[in-house]
Amino acid sequence: MMQNKAILSGIRVVELSQLIAIPYATKLMSDMGAEIIRLESAKRPDAYRLSDFYDERLDGDYWNRAINFNEQNRNKLGLSLELDNKNALNQLYDLLSISDVFACNFTPRVMKKFGLEYDNLKTIRPDIIVVSSTGYGHSGPWSSFGAIGFGTEAASGLSSATGYENGPPAQPEIPYPDYTAAEHTVFAIMAAIIHRSKTGEGQFIEISQAECVTSTIPEIILDYTANKNVPARIGNSHLEISPHGCYPCKGRDKWITIAAQSEKEWISLVNLLFPEIATNSKFDSNESRIINRKELDKLISLRTEKWDSLELMEVLQGQGVTAGAVLNGKELLFNKHLFERNFFEIVPHQPQSQIPQLPYPGKPWKMSSASQGTMEPAPSFGQHNETVLKNYLGLSNELYQKLQDQGAISEKLDIVAKKITVSREDKANEGSIYSYDPNFKSTIKSYFDT
């Protein structure tokens, strides 16, 4: 069991979730010491249990080697319950009666089917906090629509402003709305906990993932309400700053972003990259640089492509110019700045997974007082069934066995792993992945001394 002296010690959250929007929110809370009990189903496992396995191994209990699941669910307890079994559902109700928060990102239909709506749960525990995170909320004409990050990002308005000039909308590879919604969810839960501490009242928190993103892009809405403008996509450019772009550097797929926000920065950039244009009237003011933006971007690219991206970033920053190298996953992992700040935390894994200790992105904040727990591995499937059902709820051995016999609890999945049709080596050869390091295990072990 997890020892808990962190700032959220004493807060218990029961989580019925999938993928990211709720798991990431509760992971952040678990990083601060909250006890998270993650519910799972063997009949309908989280999609993250069924894809992207460490070292592409599909043998044995492959579901415990799913890397995305391990990332999103560290520090949690794992409980498998089949809620279509009445006895198992009653165990969940008993668990909620001794819990502070119930968080779910399944549809309202699922919550209603199992009696997990707020009005029902507050009869079990009057001061419970219930969180429902969905694509578009519980009301309005879109409330029943299916949602994934790709769709909610489009509907949020963010995609309309993202993309190259005269090109279609563009979206990042990651499901940005899920992470944005998760962070808003943590804030809402903490506000509800504070409210409860003052009033004794519980709370129903309804999260619209699309609205969470819309709330972070007020500029494109205000541009219309104030000026009747619908902004066009301009890629990496800026309407009021030039240069402001992403430029190629030496090497394959190496880039740097540069933004000269003042004349002082512009002069420093010119002195370093192209002193010969210092007196060119096309670039002697920010206004003229905006007018001649495309020509200027080409000139900058011709110079930056001769530089290493990280070296140029450090040189420019040393001259007071805002610049940032574009880093990929490997470069982030071995970045000296992040290493010295101890951003990556070494997390063990359950023995069943046969995964060694690995560095994971740590908490994106640092606090001065001792307020954070230690990193614990994500649970193997059903790992804490006995702990929760027997120790927390007092279930007898006979009733526990009965649930097992009924298939209401389990510790394994009876699902054949999807065959990996294209190997890492083949992906590297065809160019669909940036690179493949066959020695990645020893490289990581040596760098992080694991």
C-alpha positions as CSV (number, residue, x, y, z in Angstrom):
1,M,0.0,0.0,0.0
2,M,1.0,3.6,-0.6
3,Q,2.3,5.6,2.3
4,N,0.7,8.9,2.3
5,K,2.0,12.1,4.0
6,A,1.4,14.4,1.1
7,I,-0.8,17.5,0.9
8,L,-3.9,15.6,-0.3
9,S,-3.6,12.8,2.1
10,G,-7.0,11.7,3.4
11,I,-8.8,12.4,0.1
12,R,-10.2,9.3,-1.5
13,V,-11.3,9.4,-5.2
14,V,-13.1,6.5,-6.9
15,E,-12.5,6.7,-10.7
16,L,-14.6,5.1,-13.4
17,S,-12.8,6.2,-16.5
18,Q,-11.0,5.6,-19.8
19,L,-8.1,7.0,-21.7
20,I,-7.1,10.5,-20.5
21,A,-9.6,13.1,-19.4
22,I,-10.3,11.7,-16.0
23,P,-7.2,9.4,-15.5
24,Y,-4.9,12.4,-16.0
25,A,-6.8,14.6,-13.6
26,T,-6.8,11.9,-10.9
27,K,-3.1,11.2,-11.6
28,L,-2.3,14.8,-10.8
29,M,-4.2,14.4,-7.6
30,S,-2.5,11.2,-6.8
31,D,0.9,12.9,-7.3
32,M,-0.2,15.2,-4.4
33,G,-1.2,12.3,-2.2
34,A,-4.8,11.7,-2.8
35,E,-5.8,8.0,-2.8
36,I,-7.2,7.0,-6.2
37,I,-9.1,3.8,-6.7
38,R,-9.3,3.0,-10.4
39,L,-12.2,0.8,-11.5
40,E,-11.7,-1.5,-14.4
41,S,-13.8,-4.0,-16.3
42,A,-12.4,-7.2,-17.9
43,K,-15.4,-7.2,-20.3
44,R,-14.7,-3.7,-21.5
45,P,-11.1,-2.8,-20.6
46,D,-9.6,0.6,-21.1
47,A,-8.3,1.0,-24.6
48,Y,-4.9,2.0,-23.1
49,R,-4.7,-1.5,-21.6
50,L,-4.8,-2.9,-25.1
51,S,-2.2,-1.0,-27.1
52,D,1.4,0.3,-27.1
53,F,3.3,-2.2,-25.1
54,Y,6.8,-1.9,-23.6
55,D,9.3,-3.4,-26.0
56,E,6.4,-4.4,-28.2
57,R,5.9,-7.6,-26.2
58,L,2.6,-9.3,-26.5
59,D,3.3,-12.4,-24.4
60,G,1.9,-13.2,-21.0
61,D,0.0,-10.5,-19.2
62,Y,0.6,-8.0,-22.0
63,W,-2.1,-5.6,-20.6
64,N,0.2,-4.8,-17.7
65,R,2.9,-3.6,-20.1
66,A,0.7,-1.0,-21.8
67,I,2.9,2.1,-21.6
68,N,0.1,4.7,-21.8
69,F,-1.9,3.0,-19.1
70,N,1.2,2.9,-16.9
71,E,1.8,6.6,-17.5
72,Q,-1.8,7.8,-16.7
73,N,-2.4,5.6,-13.7
74,R,0.7,5.7,-11.5
75,N,0.0,6.0,-7.7
76,K,-3.4,4.4,-8.0
77,L,-5.1,1.3,-6.6
78,G,-6.7,-1.1,-9.1
79,L,-10.1,-2.6,-8.6
80,S,-11.8,-4.8,-11.2
81,L,-15.6,-4.8,-11.0
82,E,-18.2,-5.9,-13.5
83,L,-21.0,-3.4,-12.8
84,D,-23.6,-5.5,-14.6
85,N,-23.4,-7.9,-11.7
86,K,-25.7,-6.6,-8.9
87,N,-23.4,-7.8,-6.1
88,A,-20.4,-6.0,-7.7
89,L,-22.5,-2.8,-8.2
90,N,-23.5,-2.9,-4.5
91,Q,-19.8,-3.1,-3.6
92,L,-19.2,0.0,-5.6
93,Y,-22.0,1.8,-3.7
94,D,-20.5,0.7,-0.4
95,L,-17.1,2.0,-1.6
96,L,-18.6,5.4,-2.6
97,S,-20.2,5.7,0.9
98,I,-16.6,6.0,2.3
99,S,-15.1,8.1,-0.5
100,D,-14.9,11.8,-1.1
101,V,-15.1,12.0,-4.9
102,F,-16.5,9.9,-7.7
103,A,-15.1,10.8,-11.1
104,C,-16.3,9.5,-14.4
105,N,-15.8,10.2,-18.1
106,F,-18.3,7.8,-19.5
107,T,-21.5,9.1,-21.0
108,P,-24.5,10.2,-18.9
109,R,-26.2,7.1,-20.3
110,V,-23.7,4.8,-18.5
111,M,-24.0,6.8,-15.3
112,K,-27.8,6.4,-15.4
113,K,-27.6,2.7,-16.3
114,F,-25.7,1.9,-13.1
115,G,-27.4,4.5,-10.8
116,L,-24.3,6.6,-10.6
117,E,-26.0,9.9,-11.1
118,Y,-25.4,12.6,-8.4
119,D,-29.0,12.6,-7.1
120,N,-28.6,8.8,-6.4
121,L,-25.1,9.0,-5.0
122,K,-25.8,11.8,-2.6
123,T,-28.4,9.5,-0.9
124,I,-25.5,7.1,-0.3
125,R,-23.1,9.9,0.9
126,P,-24.7,13.3,1.2
127,D,-21.5,15.3,0.9
128,I,-20.0,13.3,-2.0
129,I,-18.5,15.2,-4.9
130,V,-19.4,13.7,-8.3
131,V,-17.5,14.7,-11.5
132,S,-18.8,13.9,-15.0
133,S,-16.4,14.8,-17.8
134,T,-17.9,14.5,-21.3
135,G,-17.3,16.0,-24.7
136,Y,-20.0,18.6,-24.7
137,G,-21.6,18.6,-21.3
138,H,-24.9,17.2,-20.0
139,S,-27.2,19.8,-21.6
140,G,-27.7,21.4,-25.0
141,P,-28.3,19.9,-28.4
142,W,-24.8,18.3,-28.5
143,S,-24.9,16.7,-25.1
144,S,-25.4,13.2,-26.5
145,F,-22.7,13.4,-29.2
146,G,-19.8,11.1,-29.1
147,A,-16.4,12.7,-28.4
148,I,-12.7,12.2,-28.9
149,G,-10.1,14.8,-28.6
150,F,-9.8,15.2,-32.4
151,G,-13.5,16.1,-32.6
152,T,-13.8,18.3,-29.5
153,E,-10.7,20.3,-30.5
154,A,-12.4,21.1,-33.8
155,A,-15.7,22.0,-32.2
156,S,-13.9,24.1,-29.5
157,G,-12.7,26.7,-32.0
158,L,-9.0,26.0,-31.6
159,S,-8.6,24.2,-34.9
160,S,-10.1,27.2,-36.8
161,A,-7.1,29.3,-35.8
162,T,-4.4,26.6,-36.2
163,G,-2.8,25.8,-39.5
164,Y,-0.7,27.3,-42.2
165,E,-1.7,30.3,-44.3
166,N,-4.2,29.4,-47.0
167,G,-4.2,25.8,-45.7
168,P,-6.7,23.7,-43.8
169,P,-7.1,23.5,-40.0
170,A,-4.4,21.6,-38.3
171,Q,-4.3,19.6,-35.1
172,P,-1.6,18.2,-32.8
173,E,-0.9,14.5,-32.5
174,I,-1.9,14.6,-28.8
175,P,-5.5,14.9,-27.7
176,Y,-5.1,18.5,-26.3
177,P,-8.7,18.8,-25.1
178,D,-8.4,15.8,-22.8
179,Y,-5.4,17.2,-21.0
180,T,-6.9,20.7,-20.8
181,A,-10.2,19.3,-19.4
182,A,-8.2,17.2,-16.9
183,E,-6.4,20.3,-15.5
184,H,-9.7,22.2,-15.3
185,T,-11.2,19.1,-13.6
186,V,-8.6,19.2,-10.8
187,F,-9.3,22.8,-10.2
188,A,-13.0,22.2,-10.0
189,I,-12.6,19.3,-7.6
190,M,-10.3,21.2,-5.3
191,A,-12.8,24.1,-5.3
192,A,-15.6,21.7,-4.4
193,I,-13.4,20.2,-1.6
194,I,-12.8,23.7,-0.1
195,H,-16.5,24.5,-0.4
196,R,-17.4,21.2,1.4
197,S,-14.9,22.0,4.2
198,K,-16.7,25.3,4.7
199,T,-20.4,24.2,4.3
200,G,-20.5,20.4,4.5
201,E,-22.2,20.3,1.1
202,G,-21.3,18.0,-1.7
203,Q,-21.3,19.0,-5.4
204,F,-22.0,17.9,-8.9
205,I,-19.3,19.0,-11.3
206,E,-20.1,18.8,-15.0
207,I,-17.1,19.2,-17.3
208,S,-17.5,19.9,-21.0
209,Q,-14.1,19.0,-22.6
210,A,-14.8,21.2,-25.7
211,E,-15.7,24.2,-23.5
212,C,-12.5,23.8,-21.5
213,V,-10.6,24.4,-24.7
214,T,-12.8,27.3,-25.8
215,S,-12.2,29.0,-22.4
216,T,-8.4,29.1,-23.2
217,I,-8.8,30.8,-26.6
218,P,-10.9,34.0,-25.8
219,E,-8.9,36.0,-28.3
220,I,-10.6,34.6,-31.4
221,I,-14.0,35.1,-29.9
222,L,-13.2,38.7,-28.6
223,D,-11.8,39.6,-32.0
224,Y,-15.2,39.1,-33.4
225,T,-17.3,40.5,-30.6
226,A,-15.1,43.6,-30.4
227,N,-14.0,44.0,-34.1
228,K,-16.2,41.8,-36.1
229,N,-13.1,39.9,-37.3
230,V,-12.8,36.2,-38.0
231,P,-9.0,35.6,-38.0
232,A,-7.3,33.7,-40.8
233,R,-4.8,31.0,-40.1
234,I,-1.2,32.4,-40.4
235,G,0.9,29.4,-39.4
236,N,3.7,30.3,-37.0
237,S,3.6,34.0,-37.9
238,H,2.2,36.7,-35.6
239,L,0.1,39.6,-36.7
240,E,2.1,42.2,-34.7
241,I,5.6,40.7,-34.5
242,S,8.2,39.9,-37.1
243,P,10.3,37.8,-37.2
244,H,8.1,35.3,-35.5
245,G,8.4,31.8,-36.9
246,C,9.8,28.3,-36.9
247,Y,13.1,27.9,-38.8
248,P,15.1,24.8,-40.0
249,C,18.4,23.9,-38.4
250,K,21.2,21.5,-39.1
251,G,20.2,17.9,-39.2
252,R,17.1,15.9,-40.0
253,D,13.9,17.5,-38.8
254,K,15.6,20.0,-36.6
255,W,14.0,23.4,-36.0
256,I,14.1,26.5,-33.8
257,T,11.4,29.1,-33.0
258,I,12.5,32.7,-33.0
259,A,10.4,35.8,-32.0
260,A,12.1,39.2,-31.9
261,Q,9.6,41.2,-29.8
262,S,11.6,44.4,-29.6
263,E,14.1,46.4,-31.6
264,K,16.7,45.4,-29.1
265,E,16.1,41.7,-29.8
266,W,16.0,42.4,-33.6
267,I,19.4,44.1,-33.5
268,S,20.9,41.2,-31.5
269,L,19.4,38.8,-34.1
270,V,20.8,40.8,-37.0
271,N,24.2,41.1,-35.5
272,L,24.4,37.3,-35.0
273,L,22.9,36.0,-38.2
274,F,23.1,38.6,-41.0
275,P,24.8,42.0,-40.1
276,E,24.8,42.9,-43.8
277,I,21.0,43.7,-43.7
278,A,21.3,46.0,-40.6
279,T,20.6,49.1,-42.8
280,N,18.2,47.5,-45.2
281,S,15.0,49.7,-45.3
282,K,12.8,46.6,-45.8
283,F,13.6,45.5,-42.3
284,D,14.4,48.7,-40.4
285,S,11.1,48.6,-38.3
286,N,8.7,46.1,-37.1
287,E,6.1,47.4,-39.5
288,S,8.4,47.0,-42.5
289,R,9.4,43.5,-41.3
290,I,5.7,42.5,-41.1
291,I,5.2,43.7,-44.7
292,N,8.3,41.8,-45.9
293,R,7.7,38.9,-43.6
294,K,8.1,36.1,-46.2
295,E,11.3,37.5,-47.5
296,L,12.7,37.9,-44.0
297,D,11.7,34.3,-43.0
298,K,13.6,33.0,-46.0
299,L,16.7,34.9,-45.0
300,I,16.6,33.7,-41.5
301,S,16.1,30.1,-42.7
302,L,19.2,30.3,-44.8
303,R,21.2,31.1,-41.7
304,T,19.6,28.9,-39.1
305,E,20.0,25.8,-41.2
306,K,23.7,26.0,-40.6
307,W,23.3,25.9,-36.8
308,D,22.6,23.1,-34.3
309,S,19.2,24.0,-32.9
310,L,20.1,23.7,-29.2
311,E,23.4,25.6,-29.7
312,L,21.6,28.4,-31.5
313,M,18.9,28.6,-28.9
314,E,21.5,29.1,-26.2
315,V,23.4,31.7,-28.2
316,L,20.3,33.7,-29.0
317,Q,19.0,33.5,-25.5
318,G,22.4,34.7,-24.3
319,Q,22.0,37.7,-26.6
320,G,18.5,38.4,-25.2
321,V,16.6,37.0,-28.2
322,T,13.5,34.8,-27.5
323,A,14.2,31.4,-29.0
324,G,13.4,27.8,-28.4
325,A,14.7,24.6,-30.0
326,V,12.0,22.2,-31.1
327,L,12.6,19.1,-29.1
328,N,11.3,15.6,-29.7
329,G,10.6,12.9,-27.1
330,K,14.2,11.6,-27.0
331,E,15.7,15.1,-26.8
332,L,13.4,16.0,-23.9
333,L,14.2,12.8,-22.1
334,F,18.0,13.5,-22.2
335,N,17.7,17.3,-21.9
336,K,20.2,18.6,-19.3
337,H,17.9,21.4,-18.1
338,L,15.1,18.9,-17.3
339,F,17.6,16.5,-15.8
340,E,19.1,19.1,-13.4
341,R,15.5,20.1,-12.3
342,N,14.7,16.4,-11.7
343,F,11.6,16.7,-13.9
344,F,11.7,13.0,-14.8
345,E,10.9,10.7,-11.9
346,I,12.0,7.1,-11.8
347,V,8.9,4.9,-11.4
348,P,9.0,1.2,-10.7
349,H,6.5,-1.2,-12.3
350,Q,4.6,-4.2,-11.0
351,P,6.6,-7.5,-11.2
352,Q,4.0,-9.0,-13.5
353,S,4.7,-6.4,-16.2
354,Q,8.3,-7.3,-16.5
355,I,9.1,-3.7,-17.1
356,P,12.2,-2.2,-15.5
357,Q,12.2,1.1,-13.6
358,L,11.7,3.9,-16.1
359,P,11.7,7.7,-16.1
360,Y,8.3,9.3,-16.4
361,P,7.4,13.0,-16.7
362,G,7.0,14.2,-13.2
363,K,4.9,16.9,-11.6
364,P,5.0,20.1,-13.5
365,W,5.3,22.2,-10.3
366,K,7.6,22.3,-7.4
367,M,6.5,23.3,-3.9
368,S,8.8,24.4,-1.1
369,S,7.3,22.3,1.7
370,A,7.0,18.5,1.9
371,S,3.7,18.0,0.2
372,Q,4.2,15.4,-2.5
373,G,4.1,11.6,-2.3
374,T,6.5,9.1,-3.7
375,M,6.0,7.7,-7.2
376,E,4.3,4.3,-7.2
377,P,3.7,2.0,-10.2
378,A,0.3,1.8,-11.9
379,P,-1.7,-1.2,-10.7
380,S,-1.7,-4.5,-12.5
381,F,-5.2,-5.4,-13.6
382,G,-7.3,-6.1,-10.5
383,Q,-4.2,-5.9,-8.2
384,H,-6.0,-4.4,-5.2
385,N,-9.3,-6.4,-5.4
386,E,-8.7,-8.0,-2.0
387,T,-7.3,-4.9,-0.4
388,V,-10.4,-2.8,-1.3
389,L,-13.1,-5.4,-1.0
390,K,-11.9,-7.2,2.1
391,N,-9.9,-4.5,4.0
392,Y,-11.9,-1.4,3.1
393,L,-15.4,-2.9,2.8
394,G,-15.1,-5.9,5.1
395,L,-16.2,-8.4,2.6
396,S,-15.9,-12.0,3.9
397,N,-13.8,-14.7,2.1
398,E,-17.0,-16.5,1.1
399,L,-18.6,-13.4,-0.5
400,Y,-15.3,-12.5,-2.2
401,Q,-15.1,-16.0,-3.6
402,K,-18.7,-15.7,-4.8
403,L,-17.8,-12.6,-6.7
404,Q,-14.9,-14.4,-8.3
405,D,-17.1,-17.4,-9.2
406,Q,-19.6,-15.1,-10.8
407,G,-16.9,-13.4,-12.9
408,A,-17.7,-10.1,-11.2
409,I,-14.0,-9.6,-10.2
410,S,-10.9,-10.8,-11.9
411,E,-7.1,-10.3,-12.3
412,K,-6.7,-11.2,-16.0
413,L,-8.1,-10.2,-19.4
414,D,-9.4,-12.9,-21.7
415,I,-8.6,-10.9,-24.8
416,V,-6.0,-11.7,-27.4
417,A,-3.6,-8.9,-28.0
418,K,-3.8,-7.2,-31.4
419,K,-0.9,-8.3,-33.6
420,I,1.7,-5.6,-34.2
421,T,1.6,-5.6,-38.0
422,V,4.5,-3.2,-38.6
423,S,7.7,-3.5,-36.5
424,R,9.7,-0.6,-35.1
425,E,12.5,-1.4,-37.5
426,D,10.1,-1.4,-40.5
427,K,8.6,1.9,-39.3
428,A,12.0,3.5,-39.1
429,N,12.9,2.2,-42.6
430,E,9.7,3.6,-44.1
431,G,10.0,6.9,-42.3
432,S,6.8,6.7,-40.3
433,I,8.7,7.1,-37.1
434,Y,11.5,9.7,-36.6
435,S,14.1,7.2,-35.4
436,Y,14.5,3.9,-33.6
437,D,17.3,3.3,-31.1
438,P,17.8,-0.5,-30.7
439,N,19.9,0.2,-27.6
440,F,17.2,2.3,-25.9
441,K,17.1,0.1,-22.8
442,S,20.8,0.4,-22.0
443,T,20.8,4.1,-23.0
444,I,18.0,5.0,-20.5
445,K,19.5,2.8,-17.8
446,S,22.9,4.4,-18.1
447,Y,21.6,8.1,-18.3
448,F,19.2,7.8,-15.4
449,D,21.3,5.3,-13.4
450,T,18.2,3.0,-12.9
